[in-house]
Amino acid sequence: MTEKDDWRLLNLDGEFLKKAYVNPTDGEEICKYAPQLRYCEFCLEPVQDNPHQWWFLPVNLSCCICEDCFHDFKELFAWKKLDGWDIEWEGKKAFAKKQKECGGSCAE
């Protein structure tokens, strides 16, 4: 288990990640469907367009967690791992487009 004073936690406001449901995915899918996610929220490892680079995403697609950080912090944050089939890439893209069209004041 990782120490609470780990350098990767120093400037992180991780409350939004506590008890989060996370989906496993790979760098290739992130680059294709969520290019705004560029690096690990904890260690800043860059996302690469690679099907062999594993990542974990909260269901709201707010950030990326690299495989190493996921394993290091899964107990501290009490993450609930999903099967990876629950990622709604297209739904999020459509909602983002709708938000942009109406100036960010649209209801979900």
C-alpha positions as MATLAB code, in Angstrom:
seq = 'MTEKDDWRLLNLDGEFLKKAYVNPTDGEEICKYAPQLRYCEFCLEPVQDNPHQWWFLPVNLSCCICEDCFHDFKELFAWKKLDGWDIEWEGKKAFAKKQKECGGSCAE';
ca = [
       0.000    0.000    0.000;
       1.221    3.483   -0.872;
       1.951    6.099    1.784;
      -0.436    9.044    2.136;
       2.511   11.434    1.694;
       3.443    9.974   -1.719;
       4.694   12.755   -4.035;
       1.940   11.929   -6.546;
      -0.678   13.047   -4.012;
       0.928   16.381   -3.066;
      -0.930   18.728   -5.434;
      -3.955   16.557   -6.078;
      -7.441   17.360   -4.848;
      -8.576   13.771   -5.181;
     -11.902   13.973   -3.360;
     -13.723   13.581   -6.682;
     -11.949   10.231   -7.126;
     -12.846    8.719   -3.741;
     -14.980    5.582   -4.180;
     -15.196    6.260   -7.925;
     -16.255    3.615  -10.414;
     -13.447    3.210  -12.949;
     -13.267    1.469  -16.304;
     -10.118   -0.111  -17.692;
      -9.194    0.895  -21.227;
      -6.104    1.412  -23.343;
      -4.199    4.391  -24.693;
      -5.417    3.803  -28.231;
      -9.079    4.182  -27.211;
      -8.339    7.289  -25.157;
      -6.525    8.935  -28.073;
      -9.408    8.058  -30.398;
     -12.420    8.903  -28.228;
     -11.177   11.269  -25.506;
      -8.105   13.133  -26.813;
      -8.563   15.811  -24.136;
      -7.259   13.256  -21.615;
      -3.512   13.502  -22.119;
      -1.815   12.280  -18.948;
      -2.202   10.437  -15.647;
      -3.899   12.534  -12.972;
      -1.311   11.369  -10.427;
       2.132   10.915  -12.022;
       1.601   12.846  -15.290;
       2.597    9.891  -17.476;
       1.486   10.787  -21.021;
      -1.234    8.808  -22.764;
       0.161    7.125  -25.859;
      -1.753    5.860  -28.880;
      -0.973    2.271  -27.890;
      -3.350   -0.667  -27.319;
      -0.877   -2.164  -24.827;
      -0.791    0.842  -22.477;
      -3.513    0.294  -19.838;
      -5.441    3.096  -18.187;
      -8.397    3.532  -15.863;
     -11.071    6.198  -16.332;
     -13.807    7.320  -13.961;
     -17.233    6.857  -15.535;
     -17.545   10.619  -16.051;
     -14.318   10.607  -18.143;
     -12.880   13.431  -16.022;
      -9.301   12.132  -15.927;
      -6.938    9.212  -16.621;
      -5.189    6.989  -14.122;
      -2.211    4.983  -15.382;
      -1.919    1.302  -14.542;
       0.839    1.793  -11.949;
      -0.998    4.561  -10.098;
      -4.227    2.582  -10.220;
      -2.564   -0.346   -8.451;
      -0.757    1.931   -5.993;
      -3.830    3.950   -4.980;
      -6.808    1.605   -5.478;
      -7.105    0.852   -1.755;
      -6.524    4.441   -0.612;
      -9.276    5.730   -2.929;
     -11.489    2.620   -2.655;
     -12.040    2.480   -6.407;
     -14.603    0.094   -7.827;
     -13.306   -1.461  -11.033;
     -15.833   -2.044  -13.798;
     -15.404   -4.361  -16.784;
     -14.546   -1.707  -19.399;
     -17.696   -2.226  -21.427;
     -19.417    0.619  -19.593;
     -17.547    3.490  -21.241;
     -19.964    5.809  -23.018;
     -17.573    7.501  -25.422;
     -20.156    8.637  -27.956;
     -22.666    9.832  -25.384;
     -20.053   12.093  -23.853;
     -19.009   13.445  -27.257;
     -22.619   14.223  -28.157;
     -23.226   15.948  -24.803;
     -20.031   18.012  -25.166;
     -21.099   19.098  -28.656;
     -24.543   20.067  -27.353;
     -22.957   22.047  -24.491;
     -20.717   23.910  -26.938;
     -23.663   24.742  -29.201;
     -25.739   26.213  -26.374;
     -22.891   27.962  -24.597;
     -22.574   25.489  -21.707;
     -26.023   26.102  -20.233;
     -27.783   22.978  -21.557;
     -29.203   20.408  -19.196;
     -27.885   16.842  -19.431;
];
